[in-house]
Amino acid sequence: MLKFFIVLTLIALVASLASSFFFLMKDDSRRHRVVNSLILRVSLSALLLILIAVGIMTGTLALNPRPY
């Protein structure tokens, strides 16, 4: 279930990045759409880091062992 939320957050990050790029290139109004997209993207990134940290602490996500 946690992996599903991580993938969902990654998809939302990519969608936010695409919408921010669209607003940056095509939007000529004085609204703050690009700034709002940036705030959303930073918040989603923080949520992603929290989800990964929780997954590692609970043992749901396992780290790869050292190669040596």
Secondary structure by P-SEA (a helix, b strand, c coil): caaaaaaaaaaaaaaaaaaaaaaacccccccaaaaaaaaaaaaaaaaaaaaaaaaaaacccccccccc
